[in-house]
Amino acid sequence: MNWGYISAFWTTVVMNCVQPVNWEACLPVHQWLFPAIGDYITFREGIYASEKRALEQFRLDGGQAKFGRRTNP
C-alpha cells in the first residue's frame, strides 16, 4: 500500500470523523468502509480487467499473441 493512500485516508476520513458534528455520518462504518475497500481492490486489479479476461476467451489464439504482431508471417 502506498503512503499517499494512507495519508489521504488519515486526513480525509479520520480527521473528519473525530469531530462530533460528523459522527452521525461516520458511525455506520459498514455503509461506507467496506464498499470503499471493494472499490479499491477493483481499482488495483484494473478497471477493465474483467472485460479484458472475457475478450481474451474469445480470441482464436487464446490471448497468447501480443497486439500489433502477426501470428502467421
VOVEX-450815 format. One record per atom (N, C-alpha, C): atom name; z, y, x; residue in three letters; residue number from 1. Coordinates in pm, 1 decimal, decimal comma. Layout:
% residues N
REC atom       pz       py       px type seq
REC   CA        Z        Y        X  ALA NUM
...
This chain:
% residues 73
REC atom       pz       py       px type seq
REC    N      0,0   -117,3     84,3  MET   1
REC   CA      0,0      0,0      0,0  MET   1
REC    C      0,0    123,7     88,9  MET   1
REC    N    -71,3    220,9     45,9  ASN   2
REC   CA    -87,2    343,7    122,1  ASN   2
REC    C     30,4    439,0     96,2  ASN   2
REC    N     73,9    508,9    199,8  TRP   3
REC   CA    183,8    604,5    184,8  TRP   3
REC    C    147,8    719,1     91,5  TRP   3
REC    N     19,8    749,6     79,9  GLY   4
REC   CA    -23,2    854,7    -12,2  GLY   4
REC    C      8,8    819,7   -156,5  GLY   4
REC    N     -9,3    691,8   -192,6  TYR   5
REC   CA     22,3    648,0   -329,1  TYR   5
REC    C    171,9    654,8   -355,1  TYR   5
REC    N    249,2    615,0   -256,7  ILE   6
REC   CA    395,3    618,9   -272,3  ILE   6
REC    C    442,9    762,9   -285,0  ILE   6
REC    N    388,1    849,6   -202,5  SER   7
REC   CA    425,2    991,4   -208,3  SER   7
REC    C    386,1   1053,3   -342,3  SER   7
REC    N    265,6   1022,2   -390,1  ALA   8
REC   CA    221,5   1075,6   -519,0  ALA   8
REC    C    307,3   1022,0   -633,1  ALA   8
REC    N    342,5    893,4   -627,9  PHE   9
REC   CA    429,1    836,3   -730,9  PHE   9
REC    C    565,9    903,7   -729,6  PHE   9
REC    N    619,1    924,8   -610,8  TRP  10
REC   CA    751,0    987,3   -598,6  TRP  10
REC    C    750,1   1128,6   -655,7  TRP  10
REC    N    652,6   1209,7   -614,0  THR  11
REC   CA    651,7   1349,7   -657,9  THR  11
REC    C    615,2   1364,2   -804,9  THR  11
REC    N    530,5   1276,8   -855,9  THR  12
REC   CA    486,3   1291,1   -994,2  THR  12
REC    C    580,7   1224,2  -1092,9  THR  12
REC    N    617,1   1100,3  -1067,2  VAL  13
REC   CA    694,1   1024,0  -1165,2  VAL  13
REC    C    844,0   1039,8  -1143,7  VAL  13
REC    N    890,2   1005,6  -1025,9  VAL  14
REC   CA   1034,5   1002,1  -1002,8  VAL  14
REC    C   1096,2   1141,1  -1017,3  VAL  14
REC    N   1036,7   1239,8   -953,9  MET  15
REC   CA   1095,7   1374,1   -959,1  MET  15
REC    C   1090,7   1433,9  -1100,3  MET  15
REC    N    988,0   1398,8  -1177,5  ASN  16
REC   CA    981,9   1449,8  -1314,9  ASN  16
REC    C   1073,3   1371,9  -1409,0  ASN  16
REC    N   1096,0   1244,1  -1381,7  CYS  17
REC   CA   1182,7   1164,8  -1469,0  CYS  17
REC    C   1330,8   1188,5  -1440,5  CYS  17
REC    N   1363,4   1254,1  -1332,3  VAL  18
REC   CA   1503,4   1286,7  -1302,3  VAL  18
REC    C   1553,4   1396,7  -1395,2  VAL  18
REC    N   1464,0   1480,2  -1441,0  GLN  19
REC   CA   1502,8   1592,1  -1526,4  GLN  19
REC    C   1534,3   1541,3  -1668,0  GLN  19
REC    N   1646,2   1579,0  -1723,0  PRO  20
REC   CA   1686,0   1530,5  -1856,5  PRO  20
REC    C   1586,4   1563,8  -1967,4  PRO  20
REC    N   1509,4   1669,4  -1951,1  VAL  21
REC   CA   1411,1   1706,6  -2052,8  VAL  21
REC    C   1305,5   1597,2  -2068,9  VAL  21
REC    N   1272,9   1527,3  -1961,3  ASN  22
REC   CA   1166,9   1427,1  -1962,4  ASN  22
REC    C   1216,5   1284,8  -1987,1  ASN  22
REC    N   1343,6   1264,8  -2005,9  TRP  23
REC   CA   1398,2   1129,9  -2022,6  TRP  23
REC    C   1337,0   1057,0  -2141,8  TRP  23
REC    N   1309,8   1129,8  -2248,8  GLU  24
REC   CA   1254,7   1066,1  -2368,2  GLU  24
REC    C   1116,9   1004,4  -2339,0  GLU  24
REC    N   1038,1   1069,5  -2258,0  ALA  25
REC   CA    904,9   1017,1  -2223,5  ALA  25
REC    C    912,4    912,1  -2113,7  ALA  25
REC    N   1009,3    923,5  -2024,4  CYS  26
REC   CA   1018,3    831,4  -1911,6  CYS  26
REC    C   1094,0    703,7  -1943,4  CYS  26
REC    N   1178,1    706,0  -2043,4  LEU  27
REC   CA   1264,4    592,3  -2071,1  LEU  27
REC    C   1190,4    464,9  -2110,5  LEU  27
REC    N   1089,1    469,2  -2196,7  PRO  28
REC   CA   1019,8    343,3  -2229,2  PRO  28
REC    C    925,6    301,8  -2115,4  PRO  28
REC    N    983,4    246,5  -2010,1  VAL  29
REC   CA    908,4    212,1  -1888,5  VAL  29
REC    C    799,5    110,3  -1917,6  VAL  29
REC    N    824,8     17,5  -2008,0  HIS  30
REC   CA    726,2    -86,3  -2037,9  HIS  30
REC    C    598,0    -30,2  -2098,0  HIS  30
REC    N    601,8     91,6  -2149,8  GLN  31
REC   CA    483,3    150,3  -2211,9  GLN  31
REC    C    391,7    218,6  -2110,6  GLN  31
REC    N    443,3    260,3  -1996,8  TRP  32
REC   CA    358,2    332,3  -1903,0  TRP  32
REC    C    351,8    269,6  -1764,7  TRP  32
REC    N    455,5    202,2  -1719,1  LEU  33
REC   CA    454,1    149,4  -1582,8  LEU  33
REC    C    370,3     23,1  -1570,7  LEU  33
REC    N    388,7    -72,7  -1660,0  PHE  34
REC   CA    315,4   -198,6  -1649,2  PHE  34
REC    C    164,4   -179,0  -1667,8  PHE  34
REC    N    118,4    -98,7  -1764,6  PRO  35
REC   CA    -25,7    -72,4  -1771,2  PRO  35
REC    C    -77,5      1,2  -1647,4  PRO  35
REC    N      3,7     88,3  -1589,7  ALA  36
REC   CA    -39,1    159,3  -1468,7  ALA  36
REC    C    -54,3     62,9  -1351,4  ALA  36
REC    N     33,4    -35,2  -1342,2  ILE  37
REC   CA     22,0   -135,9  -1235,5  ILE  37
REC    C   -104,8   -218,2  -1256,3  ILE  37
REC    N   -133,8   -254,9  -1379,0  GLY  38
REC   CA   -257,1   -328,1  -1408,4  GLY  38
REC    C   -381,3   -247,1  -1374,3  GLY  38
REC    N   -379,1   -118,5  -1404,5  ASP  39
REC   CA   -491,0    -31,1  -1369,9  ASP  39
REC    C   -506,8    -20,2  -1219,2  ASP  39
REC    N   -396,3    -12,6  -1147,6  TYR  40
REC   CA   -401,6     -3,8  -1001,1  TYR  40
REC    C   -462,3   -131,2   -941,1  TYR  40
REC    N   -423,9   -246,5   -993,3  ILE  41
REC   CA   -478,5   -372,6   -942,6  ILE  41
REC    C   -627,7   -379,9   -971,0  ILE  41
REC    N   -669,5   -339,8  -1090,2  THR  42
REC   CA   -811,6   -337,8  -1123,6  THR  42
REC    C   -887,2   -243,2  -1032,4  THR  42
REC    N   -829,6   -127,8  -1004,5  PHE  43
REC   CA   -894,4    -30,0   -917,2  PHE  43
REC    C   -907,4    -83,6   -775,5  PHE  43
REC    N   -803,3   -149,3   -725,2  ARG  44
REC   CA   -807,8   -204,2   -588,9  ARG  44
REC    C   -910,6   -316,2   -577,6  ARG  44
REC    N   -924,9   -395,5   -683,2  GLU  45
REC   CA  -1021,9   -504,8   -683,1  GLU  45
REC    C  -1163,5   -449,2   -683,8  GLU  45
REC    N  -1183,1   -340,0   -746,1  GLY  46
REC   CA  -1314,9   -279,4   -760,4  GLY  46
REC    C  -1342,0   -259,3   -907,4  GLY  46
REC    N  -1388,6   -142,6   -940,7  ILE  47
REC   CA  -1405,2   -108,6  -1081,2  ILE  47
REC    C  -1507,2   -200,4  -1147,7  ILE  47
REC    N  -1614,4   -233,5  -1078,0  TYR  48
REC   CA  -1719,0   -314,6  -1137,6  TYR  48
REC    C  -1720,5   -456,6  -1081,0  TYR  48
REC    N  -1607,5   -506,3  -1034,6  ALA  49
REC   CA  -1601,8   -638,7   -973,0  ALA  49
REC    C  -1634,8   -749,0  -1073,5  ALA  49
REC    N  -1585,0   -739,5  -1195,7  SER  50
REC   CA  -1613,5   -844,4  -1293,5  SER  50
REC    C  -1761,3   -843,9  -1332,5  SER  50
REC    N  -1823,0   -725,5  -1343,9  GLU  51
REC   CA  -1964,8   -718,3  -1374,4  GLU  51
REC    C  -2047,6   -774,7  -1259,1  GLU  51
REC    N  -2005,4   -747,1  -1136,9  LYS  52
REC   CA  -2076,8   -798,5  -1019,8  LYS  52
REC    C  -2071,4   -951,2  -1016,9  LYS  52
REC    N  -1953,6  -1008,2  -1044,1  ARG  53
REC   CA  -1941,9  -1154,4  -1046,9  ARG  53
REC    C  -2029,6  -1214,7  -1156,5  ARG  53
REC    N  -2035,6  -1150,4  -1272,0  ALA  54
REC   CA  -2117,6  -1201,9  -1381,6  ALA  54
REC    C  -2265,5  -1197,1  -1345,1  ALA  54
REC    N  -2309,5  -1090,3  -1283,1  LEU  55
REC   CA  -2450,2  -1079,5  -1244,9  LEU  55
REC    C  -2486,1  -1177,2  -1134,2  LEU  55
REC    N  -2394,7  -1203,7  -1042,7  GLU  56
REC   CA  -2423,6  -1298,0   -935,0  GLU  56
REC    C  -2442,8  -1439,9   -987,6  GLU  56
REC    N  -2384,4  -1472,8  -1098,8  GLN  57
REC   CA  -2402,9  -1605,4  -1157,2  GLN  57
REC    C  -2545,7  -1625,5  -1206,0  GLN  57
REC    N  -2614,3  -1516,4  -1242,5  PHE  58
REC   CA  -2748,8  -1526,4  -1297,5  PHE  58
REC    C  -2858,1  -1514,4  -1192,4  PHE  58
REC    N  -2821,4  -1484,3  -1069,3  ARG  59
REC   CA  -2922,7  -1473,5   -964,2  ARG  59
REC    C  -2971,6  -1611,7   -925,4  ARG  59
REC    N  -3098,7  -1622,2   -895,2  LEU  60
REC   CA  -3158,7  -1751,3   -861,8  LEU  60
REC    C  -3105,6  -1807,4   -731,0  LEU  60
REC    N  -3068,8  -1719,6   -639,4  ASP  61
REC   CA  -3018,9  -1766,7   -510,0  ASP  61
REC    C  -2867,3  -1781,6   -510,4  ASP  61
REC    N  -2803,7  -1762,3   -623,7  GLY  62
REC   CA  -2658,8  -1776,8   -633,9  GLY  62
REC    C  -2582,2  -1664,7   -567,6  GLY  62
REC    N  -2649,0  -1552,5   -543,4  GLY  63
REC   CA  -2581,6  -1438,1   -482,1  GLY  63
REC    C  -2570,8  -1448,8   -331,5  GLY  63
REC    N  -2650,6  -1536,2   -269,6  GLN  64
REC   CA  -2639,4  -1556,5   -125,0  GLN  64
REC    C  -2719,2  -1454,0    -45,2  GLN  64
REC    N  -2835,7  -1413,5    -96,0  ALA  65
REC   CA  -2919,7  -1320,8    -21,2  ALA  65
REC    C  -2867,4  -1179,0    -33,7  ALA  65
REC    N  -2888,2  -1099,0     71,3  LYS  66
REC   CA  -2847,4   -958,9     67,4  LYS  66
REC    C  -2957,7   -876,7      4,0  LYS  66
REC    N  -2921,8   -769,9    -59,9  PHE  67
REC   CA  -3019,4   -683,7   -124,2  PHE  67
REC    C  -3106,8   -617,7    -19,0  PHE  67
REC    N  -3233,5   -604,0    -51,5  GLY  68
REC   CA  -3326,3   -539,2     40,0  GLY  68
REC    C  -3391,6   -634,9    137,0  GLY  68
REC    N  -3355,5   -760,7    135,4  ARG  69
REC   CA  -3416,1   -860,2    224,4  ARG  69
REC    C  -3495,0   -960,3    142,3  ARG  69
REC    N  -3603,5  -1003,8    198,5  ARG  70
REC   CA  -3683,7  -1105,0    131,2  ARG  70
REC    C  -3627,3  -1241,4    163,1  ARG  70
REC    N  -3619,0  -1326,4     61,7  THR  71
REC   CA  -3564,5  -1460,4     85,9  THR  71
REC    C  -3671,3  -1555,4    136,0  THR  71
REC    N  -3796,6  -1536,6     93,6  ASN  72
REC   CA  -3907,8  -1621,6    137,5  ASN  72
REC    C  -4010,1  -1534,3    209,9  ASN  72
REC    N  -4011,4  -1531,9    342,2  PRO  73
REC   CA  -4106,7  -1443,6    413,2  PRO  73
REC    C  -4249,7  -1489,1    401,9  PRO  73
